[in-house]
């Protein structure tokens, strides 16, 4: 994680405690698969964003090299 995190993390969907009735059980099972995949995507996006922020915070120039290249 970056120091002093300034951005909001993508919240995860929680698993539903409702198992559904006779007609809705299969729909809820499929919905749970979607929720799991969306949570995986949210975690991946958070990782990528942290990586990009780390790269953007690096110095633009190496302190030992002359900016003119000489």
C-alpha positions in Angstrom: 0.0 0.0 0.0 1.1 3.5 -0.5 1.9 5.8 2.4 -1.0 8.0 3.6 -3.5 6.3 1.3 -5.5 9.2 -0.3 -7.9 7.2 -2.4 -11.0 5.1 -1.6 -10.8 1.4 -1.9 -13.5 -0.3 -3.9 -15.8 -2.0 -1.4 -16.5 -5.7 -1.7 -20.0 -7.1 -2.0 -21.0 -9.2 1.0 -22.3 -12.7 0.7 -26.1 -12.8 1.3 -27.4 -14.8 4.2 -30.7 -15.3 2.4 -30.7 -18.6 0.6 -33.9 -17.9 -1.3 -37.0 -19.9 -1.9 -37.9 -22.6 -4.3 -38.0 -20.3 -7.3 -35.2 -17.9 -6.4 -32.5 -20.3 -5.1 -30.9 -20.8 -8.6 -30.9 -17.1 -9.3 -29.2 -16.3 -6.0 -26.6 -19.0 -6.7 -25.8 -17.4 -10.1 -25.8 -14.0 -8.5 -23.3 -15.2 -5.9 -20.9 -16.3 -8.7 -21.2 -12.8 -10.2 -20.5 -11.2 -6.8 -17.4 -13.3 -6.4 -16.1 -12.3 -9.8 -16.9 -8.6 -9.1 -15.0 -8.8 -5.8 -12.0 -10.4 -7.6 -12.1 -7.5 -10.2 -12.3 -4.9 -7.5 -9.2 -6.4 -5.8 -7.3 -6.5 -9.1 -8.2 -2.8 -9.8 -7.0 -1.8 -6.3 -3.7 -3.6 -6.9 -3.2 -1.9 -10.4 -4.1 1.5 -9.0 -1.5 1.1 -6.1 1.1 0.0 -8.7 0.3 3.1 -10.9 0.5 5.4 -7.9 3.9 4.0 -6.9 5.2 4.5 -10.4 3.9 8.0 -10.6 5.6 8.9 -7.3 9.0 7.9 -8.5 11.4 10.8 -9.4 11.4 11.8 -13.0 15.2 12.2 -13.2 18.0 10.1 -11.7 19.8 12.4 -9.3 23.2 11.2 -10.5 22.7 11.9 -14.2 22.7 15.3 -15.8 19.3 16.1 -17.3 21.0 17.3 -20.5 22.5 13.9 -21.0 26.0 15.3 -21.0 
